[in-house]
């Protein structure tokens, strides 16, 4: 079994069991090659604001050698774009309420500052991926004013809210122009900063044919682009995404650690993944991430001493 490890705000575990021999995958019109560095890689989730007292890209770069020595191979940056003001949650707002896809949150620095992070990370042999929020924008995003027809509306004609995400506006994927603009925004970051891929937020909420078009455009620019889906849907990993969230396995780990289930449930969950997903799909096993840490507690609060064993 090939392994990938993920380090987040606290140490978490990511394991993959993809078929290393099947690396070339076809989407719609282009061919992508799953890069060798995806296998046996350690991912580190970066919360720029919280990582250093300064909360900037420049301050973060000083820690790159230490992260490399720690064993990090891929840096996953939580969204670095400006956060919306309208209906903002709390004083800081959510990274996932983006107001401008091709701008940089000025609290963190500039586009050149982020380029420097990517360049220095590459110089140390690490890759960089960016969190991508394609399902929605902030309620005061530049697109809301410039293209109000690009959004889903409720029965009163107001911007649609999903779940309890009251600070966002859901995008309408029946609009071809919006899809093209979204893909162009993704290409911008690859072209302008040299990032190596994306972690795609709530990927399963979007139409699969959008991801086909996006992947074709991305691999035309960067054939070895790495795509991680925040989803557990087999159809997304046939040829579109390299890796997916092993949510079921994560919940089984919590249950076993709490004595609610026995270890057989872990084997059963693993077997279900083998049966459901393509051989080349990489399941991401983890003990924690920013969502779990925020809503359900740290891995030590959920798993106790078992957190170390699962890691």
Number of C-alpha atoms within 10 A of each C-alpha: 11 14 20 24 24 28 24 20 16 16 19 23 22 23 22 23 19 23 15 17 9 12 15 14 16 15 19 15 11 16 17 22 17 22 15 11 16 23 20 17 22 23 25 24 23 20 19 20 17 11 15 15 10 14 16 21 24 17 17 20 18 13 12 18 14 11 18 17 10 12 16 22 26 28 26 23 18 21 24 27 22 24 25 25 19 16 15 18 14 7 7 11 17 19 19 25 29 31 25 19 24 17 15 19 18 13 15 21 16 16 19 13 17 21 17 16 21 22 18 17 21 17 10 15 13 23 25 23 26 23 22 25 21 23 22 25 25 28 25 21 23 16 20 18 10 9 12 13 14 19 22 18 17 10 7 7 8 11 18 21 17 13 6 7 17 16 24 27 25 20 24 18 18 13 12 12 11 18 20 13 13 19 19 16 18 20 21 14 21 19 13 11 19 18 23 22 24 23 23 22 21 16 23 17 11 15 13 14 14 17 22 20 18 22 28 22 19 24 18 15 13 20 18 21 22 27 22 24 24 21 20 21 16 16 14 24 23 17 21 26 29 24 25 26 19 23 17 15 23 19 15 21 27 20 18 18 20 14 11 10 14 14 13 11 15 19 13 13 19 15 11 13 20 15 11 11 20 17 17 22 25 29 28 25 25 26 28 27 20 17 10 13 17 10 8 12 15 22 24 14 11 20 21 14 12 16 21 14 9 17 17
